[in-house]
Amino acid sequence: MKNGKEALVDVIRKRARVYLTDEDVMDRWTIVIGGEVFTMSDNATAPNGVNQYMGTVREVDFSRIGIRVNIAKLPYQMLLGIKSRL
């Protein structure tokens, strides 16, 4: 039986791609779910966190989104932020 984080990773991995920029910005994570793009901070579910809609894949400039990352290595709060967008 998988723990909560492993089960969450499995659900997200099927529907989202996650990218990390090396820029020194609060919302350094870019999440692509289907044709929609979101920007998030490490603490995406906190009151002072960032979890915002950026636009569609056609509207977003992908030249600055960074490298694709392994979803299993994301912080738990980040996974919860992504889950809220599924």
KATAUR-V139017 format. One record per helix or strand of 3 or more residues. SS is the DSSP state (h for helix, s for strand). FROM is the first residue (numbers start at 1). TO is the last residue. If there is no record, write none. Layout:
BEGIN
ss: [SS/SS]
from: [FROM/FROM]
to: [TO/TO]
END
This chain:
BEGIN
ss: [h/s/s/s/s/h/h/h]
from: [4/16/29/36/51/62/71/76]
to: [15/20/33/40/56/64/73/83]
END
